C-alpha cells in the first residue's frame, strides 16, 4: 500500500533533492571559478571554503522546498504549478543567500571569507539549480506515471455514495491511469450490488462501510454522497475517521455551481467562493493596470506613423469620420465608447445595430478590408486602455443590445464583465471572433477570467503579435 511506502519515498526524494542542489552548486563553482582558477590565483577563496557553505545551503533549500509544497503528492499536480514553486523557493533562497553574504562582510570572523565570495557564482547557482531541479522532478514524474500506468504504485480508494461528483471523479481516474489510482468500488443504497460504472463495481449499501473498511487495506476514502443523502454525511465521516484511513469529501454541487470554486477561512468558518477571479485582488489588479498604462503608451508611440497613414487613407477613400466610436459594455456592466478606425461605409443606425460583420460583407470599404484583415482598425483602442475603459488583454466587449440578448440565452455570459474588456483575448487568439460560436467564446473568456496570470497575458499578447486574430474579416 502507498501509505506504507510514502515515508520512505519522501525520504529518498529529499536525499535526491540534496544531491541535485550539490550538483548545481558544483557546476556553478566550476563554471564561474574552477575552470579559470590557476595555482595561487589572487582574490579567490580556497575550494573547501566554497563547499563548506553547502552545510548551510542544502538544509535551507530543503526547508524552502517543503514550505512551497514540493514534497506533497504529485499525482494530479500540473508541471506549471510545480515549476512556479521551484522558482519561488529558489528566489527566496537567493535573497537569503545574498542577505547573509552582504550582512556578514562586516563581521570579524566571516568578513574575510564573505568579501571574496563570488556573487557571480551565487547567481549561476540560482539559474542552474532551477533548471536541474525542474529536469529532475519532471523525469521523476514521468517515471512514476509510467510505472503507475502499468498497474504498479497504485493508491487504493473506496467511494462512499454515487452522485454526479462520483461519476466525474471516476471518469477522470479512468482517463488518467498514470495518476495511479485504483478504485476498489462504490457503496450506495440505490444501486444493486454487482453493477458497474466505468468498470468500477458497486460493493453494497452504506451500512456495509465498517465491514468493507475492516476487510480491506485502503489508502483513501472519498465521500461522494449525492445531495439527497447528506443526512448520512456525519455518520459516514465518523466511521471513516475511526478507521484511521485518510478521508476526502467531494461536494455534489456541479449541477448548480458550474465552476471551480475556492475556499477561504473566516475565523475557522470555511467559505466557498463560487468563482475565483484573480483580478479582484488589489495587487493583481494594480499590476495589470500598470502593464496596461505602460503598454498602451508604448504602442501609441510605436504605431503612431501607421495610425496617421491609416487616418489619411480612410479620409481620402470614403465619406465619414476617421474614428468610429461605438457603445460597448465594459467592467461592472458600465457602458463606454470604444474607438476604432472606420472600416465601413457610413450606415443608418438601424442597420449598424443589428448586424455582425461577415465574410465578404459589402458594407466594408476597400481600405477597411485591409485594416480589418491586419487588425489596424483596433489600434485606436490603445487610447481606451490608457483611459481605463479597456485592458490590453481581456474578453472582447459587446454592444448593449447583444449583451441583453446573450445574458438570457447563454449561462454565465455576464461573468465576463467582472474584468475589464480587452483589445485582444484568449477567445480571439483561438479563433472565436466575429461571426463564430458565442458559447465557445464565453468558455474561453471564463477560462481566462478564472486562470488569469501575468504570464497568460504575455502569452496572449505574443500570440496576437505573431499570429494575429483568427477569423478577422
TIKOL-507052 format. One record per residue (C-alpha): x, y, z. Coordinates in steps of 0.001 Angstrom, whole numbers, padded with zeros to 6 digits, always signed. Layout:
! residues N
XYZ
...
END
This chain:
! residues 473
+000000+000000+000000
+001095+003538-000780
+000630+004755+002791
+003210+002213+003983
+005838+003346+001482
+005166+007093+001244
+007520+007968+004134
+010377+006015+002545
+009714+007601-000830
+009632+011104+000658
+012935+010470+002451
+014520+009273-000798
+013084+012306-002593
+014703+014657-000045
+018059+012913-000443
+017884+013205-004228
+016971+016901-003947
+020017+017403-001719
+022152+015700-004359
+020707+017938-007109
+021494+021038-005029
+025086+019881-004538
+025494+019123-008253
+024070+022522-009251
+026386+024229-006762
+029386+022279-008037
+028614+023147-011670
+028208+026828-010753
+031561+026790-008912
+033316+025145-011846
+031853+027489-014473
+032446+030715-012533
+035649+029884-010636
+037119+026408-011119
+037879+026348-014828
+039614+029744-014692
+041433+029088-011432
+045214+028862-011581
+047651+027878-008844
+047723+030551-006145
+045283+032799-008009
+044818+036034-006029
+041425+037202-004769
+039883+033737-004624
+038926+031562-001697
+040143+028006-001125
+037934+025329-002627
+036971+023897+000758
+035570+027279+001894
+033111+027348-001004
+031977+023792-000476
+031666+024094+003312
+028879+026565+002601
+026802+023591+001428
+026427+022579+005084
+024057+025545+005416
+022758+025866+001851
+021431+022302+001472
+019194+022201+004575
+017934+025756+003963
+016889+024892+000413
+015250+021629+001515
+013231+023552+004087
+012203+026051+001416
+011102+023201-000855
+008945+021858+001960
+007491+025334+002657
+006493+025657-001013
+004769+022230-001020
+007301+020490-003237
+007017+017272-001206
+003265+016895-001426
+001923+014104-003711
+002311+014893-007417
-000244+012518-008930
-002539+015254-010230
-000381+018371-009812
+000491+020219-013019
+004056+020788-014178
+003367+024518-014329
+002448+024843-010655
+005439+022740-009594
+007792+024836-011733
+006345+028015-010204
+007004+026671-006698
+010578+025682-007648
+011176+029251-008851
+009642+030776-005714
+011785+028607-003420
+014965+029440-005340
+014196+033171-005471
+013740+033232-001708
+016904+031132-001316
+018841+033601-003469
+017567+036512-001380
+018590+034774+001878
+021965+033793+000404
+022620+037374-000750
+021497+038891+002559
+023821+036623+004580
+026664+037314+002177
+026491+041094+002469
+025409+041284+006118
+028295+039067+007199
+031040+041022+005454
+031442+043357+008411
+031825+040538+010929
+035385+039870+012122
+035072+036077+011797
+033230+035722+008486
+034224+039015+006853
+037478+037907+005154
+035698+034953+003580
+032491+036670+002520
+034247+039660+000936
+035849+037353-001612
+032833+035049-002033
+031870+035103-005717
+028491+036759-006317
+028608+035566-009932
+028713+032003-008659
+025645+032616-006486
+023641+033893-009456
+024852+030998-011618
+023847+028531-008888
+020374+030110-008780
+019774+029546-012508
+021417+026114-012731
+019567+024823-009667
+016169+025800-011137
+016996+024035-014408
+018342+020851-012780
+015567+020676-010196
+012925+021067-012897
+014528+018394-015089
+014883+016027-012119
+011283+016421-010996
+009878+016090-014497
+011949+012958-015005
+010721+011563-011691
+007138+012433-012606
+007421+010656-015972
+008979+007578-014392
+006266+007322-011721
+003482+007829-014227
+004886+005106-016463
+005071+002723-013503
+001520+003600-012417
+000080+003204-015909
+001313-000406-015807
-000561-001103-012575
+002199-000562-010008
+002470+002056-007233
-001325+002265-007047
-003311+004188-004447
-006342+002084-003437
-009502+004041-002665
-013167+003482-001830
-016045+005737-002913
-018920+006262-000482
-022042+007407-002337
-022908+007545-006020
-023522+011045-007414
-022547+013327-010289
-019392+014095-008291
-018618+010348-008117
-019172+009964-011867
-016841+012880-012654
-014194+011525-010281
-014319+008019-011761
-014195+009299-015344
-011074+011351-014602
-009387+008385-012953
-010218+006126-015910
-008929+008709-018410
-005670+009198-016490
-004248+005795-015480
-000835+007437-014967
-002199+009047-011798
-002057+005601-010204
-005499+005399-008563
-007301+002081-008187
-010944+002373-007135
-011873-000707-005121
-015585+000004-005508
-018599+002151-004576
-021022+001919-001662
-024542+003191-002394
-028055+002369-001200
-029758+002861-004579
-027543+000761-006849
-027672-003072-006895
-024589-004923-005706
-022508-006204-008614
-023481-003420-011045
-020613-001424-012527
-019945+002142-013635
-016940+002635-015959
-015715-000759-014748
-015970+000145-011035
-018213-002288-009073
-020900-001414-006538
-019969-003294-003358
-023159-002834-001344
-025044-000347+000822
-023734+002387+003135
-024441+000170+006161
-021659-002141+004962
-018990+000566+005274
-017495-000757+008543
-017160-004274+007165
-015564-003097+003912
-013031-000979+005819
-012050-003796+008156
-011692-006297+005301
-009540-004096+003015
-006300-002178+003411
-007176+001165+001842
-005134+004317+001228
-008063+006735+000965
-011819+007005+001322
-013588+009511-000935
-017049+010594+000228
-019158+011395-002854
-022680+011371-001424
-025461+012921-003547
-027241+015964-002147
-030311+013979-001099
-028130+011720+001091
-026286+014421+003052
-028026+013350+006260
-025660+010345+006167
-022591+012555+005940
-021936+012827+009688
-022170+009074+010499
-020136+008206+007382
-017379+010626+008343
-017363+009292+011921
-016887+005693+010688
-014130+006790+008290
-012313+008750+010998
-012415+005790+013389
-010871+003569+010705
-007781+005775+010568
-007924+005925+006756
-007341+009318+005128
-010741+010668+004027
-011668+013206+001344
-015027+014819+000581
-016134+015849-002924
-019286+018029-002680
-022025+017286-005191
-022675+020823-006458
-021712+020606-010155
-025321+020945-011306
-025883+024331-009685
-022368+025762-009226
-020777+025104-012640
-017311+026390-011850
-014109+025808-009902
-014680+027467-006511
-012048+028222-003918
-012103+028192-000137
-011290+030893+002366
-011268+030815+006153
-013180+033265+008352
-012094+032622+011929
-012461+028883+011435
-015601+029128+009265
-014965+027685+005756
-016458+029823+002989
-016808+028601-000593
-016429+031322-003213
-018435+030278-006251
-015907+031729-008683
-012255+032644-008276
-011414+035859-010126
-007719+036660-009523
-008126+040212-010869
-010416+041139-007956
-007304+041024-005746
-005839+044561-005425
-002207+043575-006105
-003124+041698-009278
-005405+044480-010475
-002699+047099-009852
-000033+045073-011669
-002311+044587-014684
-003275+048274-014748
+000382+049358-014686
+001116+046990-017572
-001859+048464-019463
-000698+052054-018957
+002904+051496-019999
+001943+049051-022758
-000648+051384-024316
+001724+054382-024177
+004460+052343-025839
+002035+051087-028513
+000684+054589-029245
+004211+055933-029770
+005352+052884-031763
+002336+052747-034078
+001695+056488-034439
+003060+056561-038057
+000779+053638-039003
-002232+055293-037365
-001562+058629-039112
-001264+056969-042537
-004417+054915-041884
-006366+058019-040879
-005307+059758-044088
-006302+056771-046294
-009722+056488-044638
-010366+060201-045084
-009401+060122-048756
-011213+056885-049670
-014736+057390-048310
-017004+059919-046670
-017449+059932-042928
-015416+060221-039726
-011969+058652-039394
-012622+057318-035897
-015751+055323-035221
-016963+055376-031593
-019371+052590-030718
-021073+051969-027374
-019928+048765-025692
-020496+047222-022246
-017434+047071-020006
-016348+046451-016422
-019250+046060-013963
-021736+046364-016871
-020878+050034-017401
-021219+051323-020984
-018344+053146-022676
-017396+054386-026146
-014936+052055-027871
-012786+053589-030605
-011952+052002-033952
-010789+053231-037314
-013867+053349-039517
-013724+050387-041882
-017255+050550-043337
-019318+052943-045358
-021471+055154-043138
-024681+053254-042312
-028099+054035-040992
-028299+053403-037202
-030856+050595-037564
-028508+048666-039894
-025494+049064-037695
-027252+047915-034526
-028481+044582-035831
-025624+043041-037797
-022250+041479-037253
-019598+041689-039923
-019459+038562-042073
-017072+037318-044765
-017428+039395-047951
-019618+041990-046183
-020489+044698-048786
-020515+047383-046103
-016704+047124-045698
-014666+049661-047714
-011550+048608-049693
-009323+050322-047116
-011493+048854-044381
-010980+045343-045690
-007211+045751-045396
-007179+047334-041946
-009629+044743-040594
-007591+041878-042028
-004401+043308-040450
-006199+044427-037228
-005043+048019-037741
-008665+049105-037187
-008287+048142-033495
-005316+050466-032819
-007347+053466-031503
-008382+051212-028620
-004951+051846-027100
-006486+055192-026060
-009383+053277-024454
-006782+051302-022496
-004998+054486-021420
-008327+055940-020218
-009082+052808-018204
-012145+051684-020166
-010280+048659-021515
-007231+046481-020951
-004651+045197-023417
-005926+041655-022739
-009401+040593-021696
-012790+039432-023010
-013905+041449-026028
-016683+043936-025158
-020054+043602-026845
-022763+046053-027875
-025582+046600-025332
-028306+045014-027490
-026288+041811-027851
-025491+041766-024137
-029226+041892-023376
-029813+039054-025823
-026977+036777-024735
-027434+037150-020988
-030828+035431-021326
-029649+032765-023770
-026154+031821-022578
-025462+030697-018988
-022699+032636-017215
-022436+035179-020051
-022448+038192-017705
-019435+036930-015736
-017161+038366-018446
-018000+041843-017112
-016214+041149-013828
-012952+042200-015532
-012042+044980-017961
-012643+044112-021611
-009574+043793-023800
-008225+044652-027225
-007279+041004-027591
-008232+037943-025593
-007921+034199-025165
-011018+033598-027296
-009765+035830-030122
-006322+034239-030473
-008046+030840-030582
-010276+031855-033493
-013514+032847-031720
-014154+036320-033067
-016935+037942-035074
-019480+035530-036536
-018346+032468-034561
-019720+030379-031668
-020742+032628-028768
-020795+029610-026458
-017172+028751-027276
-016185+032384-026923
-017677+032551-023429
-015968+029293-022426
-012603+030777-023423
-013399+034074-021676
-014301+032255-018452
-011099+030224-018638
-009133+033480-018915
-011021+035143-016050
-010538+032215-013647
-006935+031411-014633
-005503+034902-015129
-001795+035394-014564
+000612+037990-015894
+002233+035139-017820
-001069+034294-019548
-001452+037951-020568
+002041+037926-022065
+001295+034684-023908
-001877+036148-025441
-000053+039338-026466
+002712+037335-028168
+000134+035127-029914
-001641+038260-031125
+001596+039822-032416
+002864+036749-034228
-000413+035131-035270
-002896+037992-035238
-006609+037486-034605
-008076+034453-036293
-011250+034890-038349
-010664+038620-038857
-012741+039913-041790
END
